[in-house]
Amino acid sequence: MKYYIIAGEASGDLHGSNLMKAIFKQDSNAEIRFWGGDLMQKTGGTLVKHYRELAFMGFVEVLFNLKTILNNIKFCKADIQQFQPDVIIFIDYPGFNMRIAQWAKQKGIPTHYYISPQIWAWKENRIKAIKRDVDKMYVILPFEKNFYEDKHHYPVEFVGHPLIDAIQNQKPIEAATFRTENNLSEKPIIALLPGSRKQEITKMLSVMLSVADDFPDYQFVIAGAPGQEFSFYEKFITKNNIRFTANKTYDLLKIAHAALVTSGTATLETALFKVPEVVCYKGSWISYQIAKRIITLKYISLVNLIMDEEVVTELIQDDCNTKNIKKELTKILDSQYRQNLLAKYNILEQKLGGTGASEKTAQLIIANLNA
């Protein structure tokens, strides 16, 4: 069968690559064409566009890049028509994907959505479009099934969280070798995960690294995002205890002592690697003012949302400053605080279900197409 997959961000690239592996394993004749990134490209199939060309964050940024976005939508529709897939699989990235889903539904192409848009956070009225345009929805967070089925009477499949598989499938590393290969010292590591987009990285690294002098016994190691060149990060490496690794976030988290993490999937990844973290987020002033008026969630990190309590500290916008980062980082370096936090992480992992999310989703997609 022919599969067309659309992922527009780094996290979607990760989950898309694992889903593709499962599809190839279960369908020996699978032909896959996709929008994604390096991980999906390594898996096989044909890359149409890299997510680097798609990633615009914030309301204002999207507005300034509206022409590019509309051109991408037009191009995507034409590419799908030429490919004639048996199914389109959307991975998160709702602003783009829901437009394609509406069009595809009108064309009679089966539409499957893996990793739901976060309509429980904002734009809940998207449920109308999802009911109309999405044939099958596969959710990865336990509370999403209740949200869709109990509140909106729309059946979904809870498949578990693919991060559990992605992390368990990682090969073990030798800490000393990793430090040597990446020019790291023997000091304990504070990992910095500032996001994947340039404007986000610039804003977050500036404030994260403002506390580097306050922790001379630690090294701050920047996790370089896929697709971003070292030359972009070089201007931030201004002190002896600031280091850099490229495209090795998971290996870095395996040996990190603590982490400062921009909100998003990375907050959950860090918790599943059992690394104490502080969640940091700063957006543009206009984007933040708009967001806080339309998003009604108590938390911004997946860790706290899943647990429904403040397990990890969130420093948002004006609270994300040097003083508060220093205070909260000091906390998570304390042994008793760390012990309590790690116990919460264990409960979090149990809530996410077992392994096999990618395989289960691929099986459900293929079975539905063959029905």
N, C-alpha and C positions, 0 to 999 in steps of 0.2 A: 504493500500500500504506500501511498504518497502522503507525507506529513509536512505541513508548513508550520513552523514554530516561530513565535515572536516574543523575544525577551529584550527589554530595553535598558537594563542596568546590570551592574556587576553581580549582584545576588541572583538575578534571573539567569545570568550566564552560568553560574555554578549549578543551580537547580536544573536548568535546561540541559546541561551536559550530562548529568546523572540520569535524567529522564531519557535522553537520547540513547545512552548506553543500554538502558532497560528495553527500549523499543527495538534496537538492533538485535538484542539478545532473544527477544520474543517473536520478532518478525524478521526472518532472514531475508525477505525481499523488500525491506523498508527502504524507501527513498526519501531523504529528509532535506528540505531547503529551509533556511532559518535566518532570522535576525538575532544576533547575539554577540558573543565575544570570543576570546582566545580559547577558553575551555571547551566551548561547543565546537569550535573549529578543529580542535585536536581530536575530538570524538569521531568526527566524520561528517558526511553530508556536505552541503554547499552553503557557504556564508554569503548572504545578500548584502547586509550592512552591519557594520560594527556599532555597538552601543555608544561608542565614543562620539558618534555623529548624531546621537539622539538625546543625550543627557542634558536637559535644562532643568534647573531646580528653582522653585519659588515662583510666585505669581508674576512678578515684574519681569523676571528672566524669560519666562514662557512667552509673555507678551512681546518682548523685543525680538524673539526668535520665531514668531508665529509663521512667517513666510516659509522658513525652512521646514517647520513641522508640517505645514499643509502640503508642501512639495513631497515630503517623505510619505505622507498618507496616500497621495496620488500615485506615487511610484510603487508603493506596496500593493495597492489594488491591481495595478497593471501586471506586476510580477506574479501575483496569485493567479490571475486569470490565465497567464501564459503557462504556469506550472500545472494548473488543474489538480489541486490536492484532494485527497479523500477526506481530509479533516484539517482544520486550523486549530492549533493549540496555542492559547494565549498564556503568557506567564507574567502575572502582575501588570505593571506599567499601564494603568487603566486609561489615562487620558488619550493615549494613542490606540490601545487595543480595543476599547469599547467602540470607537469609531469604525474600526475595521470589522468588528463583530456585527455591527448593525448592517453594514454593507454586505458582508458574507452571508448573513441570514437571508437577506433579500435574494441573494444569488443561489440559495439552496445548498450552500456548503456547510457541512456539520461544524459546529463551533464548540470547542471544549476549553474550559478555563482551569488552569492549574496554578494554584496560589491566588487566592481571591483578592480583588481590590479591597482596600481597607475601608469599606463603606460603613463599618461599625465605628470608625473614627470621624469621618466626615463625608459629605455628599451621600447621605443615606438614601436620598431619592434616586440614586443610581440603581436601586433594586428593581425599579420598573424596567429599565433597559436590560438588566441582567435576565430578568424573567422572560423578556421578549426575545432577546438576541443570543443567549447562551444556552446551548442544549444540555451541557453537563458541566457541573462545577465540582472541583476537587479542592477541599480546604485542608489547611495544615495546622491550624490552631484550634485547640479543643473548644473554646467558647464560640468559634465561628459556626459550628454545626447548630448549636442552640439558637444563635442569632438568626440564621437563615430559616431554619425549619420551624421554630417555635414562634418567632416574631413575625416572619414574613411568608411562612407557608410555602417555602421553595426548597425542594429536596436537594441535598448535597451529599457528597461522600467525604468523610473525614479519613484521610489516608496516613496521618501521622506527619511529623516534621522531617523533611529531607536533610536537614542539617545533622541529625543524629547519624544518618548513614554517611554523610560526607565526612564527618569527623572520625567516625569509627573506621572508615576505609583509609585513613591516613597512615602512611608508613611511619614507624618510629624513627626518631633521629637521635644522633649522638650529640649531646649538648656542646661538648668541647669542640667537636668538629664544626658544628654550626657557627659557634662563636668565631672560630679561626677563619672560616670561609667568608664570613661577613664582617670581618674586622671589628668584632665586639670585644670588649674587655671582660674581666672576670666579675665585674660588679653586677649586682642583681638588676634585672631588667624591668623598666617601666615601659610597656608597649604603648605606642601612640597610634590610634586608628582614627585618622581625621576625615575619612570619607573617600569618595572616588572621583568627585568632580573638582576641577581646578579652583573655582571660586569658593567652594566649600572647604577644600584643603587649606587654602591660603588663610581664610578667616580662622579656622580651628587651630591650625598649627601655631599661629601667632600667639594665641592665648594659652594653649597647652604648654608651649615651651617657655612661657614667661616665668614658670616656677622651677626651671632647671637648676638655677643657682641655689635654690633652697634645699635641694636634695643631692649634695655632692657625692654621697656614698652610693648613688644609683646612676645607671646610664639610661637615658631616654632614647628609645629606638623607634624611629618612624617606620611604619609599615607602608611601603610604597604600593600604590594602587595599580592594578593591571592597566596598561595602556598609557601610563604617565611616565615620562622620561626622568632620569636622575637629574638632568639639568634644571628641571622645574623645582625639585626639592633642595637643590644645592644651596640656595640662598638662606635656608632655614638652619643649616648645619654650621652654627657660629661658635659653638663651645665644645670643649673636649669631651663632655659627657653626653653629647648628642650624636647619635649614629643613625644609619639608614640600612634598610633591607628592601630589596625589590621583589615583589610578587611572591613573598614567602610569609604571608600573614599567619597561616595556620602553624607553620613551624616555629614562628616567633612566639605565638601564644602558648605553645607546648612548654616553653622554658621561661615565660614571663612570670614575674613576681606580682605585678599589678598592671593596670591599664587605664588609660584615659581614652574614652571611646565616644565618637560622634553617634548620635541616635540612629537607629536603623537596625538592619539585620545583624550588624557587627556586635550590638549589645548582647544579643542572644548567643552568637558564636563564642564570645568571650566567656559568658557564663557556662556554656557547655564544656569549654576547656578548663573550667574551674579556676578562672583567674579573677580575683577581686577587681572591681572596676568602679570608675566614676563616669557617669554619662554626661557628656558636654554637648551643648548645641547653641549655635548663634546663627541666625539668618539675617537677611537684610531687614532694616527697620520696617519698611512697608510690608514686606512679605509676612513678617512676624505679627504685625498689627492686624492684618487680614486673617491670618491663621488662628490667632487666639480668639477671634470672634466667631469662627465657624467650627472649630474643633472643640468638642466638649469632654474629651477624655481626661481622666485624672492624671494619667501618666503618658510619657512619650516613648519610653523604652519597652520593648517586647517582654523583657524580664518582668517588669512590674505589672504590665497588662495581663500577662498570663497568670501571675501569682495573685493579682488583685490586691497588692500591697506594695509599699515602697521597700523593696528588697535592696535595690541599688540607688544611690543618691543621684538625682537628676539636677544638673545646673543648666538652666535655660536662659538664654538671652542675657539680660543684665546681671543675673546671678552667676553667669559663666564668666568669672573674672579671676584674676591672679589670687586674691585673698581667699576666695572660696575653694578654688582648686587646691591650693596649698593645704587648707584645713581638711578637706575631704580625702585628699591623697594620704595625708598623715594618718587619718583614721583607718584606711584599708591596709596600711602597713603594720598596724597593731595586731599582734598574734591572736588575742581573744576575739577581736572584731572579725578577723578573717575566719576564724573557726565557725562563728555563728553564720556568717555569710555563706560559707561553703555548704553548711547543712541545708540552707534554703535552696542553694543550687541543685542539690540532690533531689529535693521535692519537685523543683521545676522540671527536671529531666523526666521524672516519672509522669508528670502531667502531659508531656508531649507525645506519649505513646511509644510503641516499640520501633524497631528498625523496619526497613523495607518500603518506605514511602514511594520511592521512584518506581520500584518494581510493581507495587500495587496499582499505582496510577497508570502505568503503561498497560498492565493487564486489563484494567477497566476500560481504557480507551479502545484497545484492540477488540475486546469482547463486544463492546457497543457497536463498533463499526461492522463486525461480523454478524451481528444479530439480524 
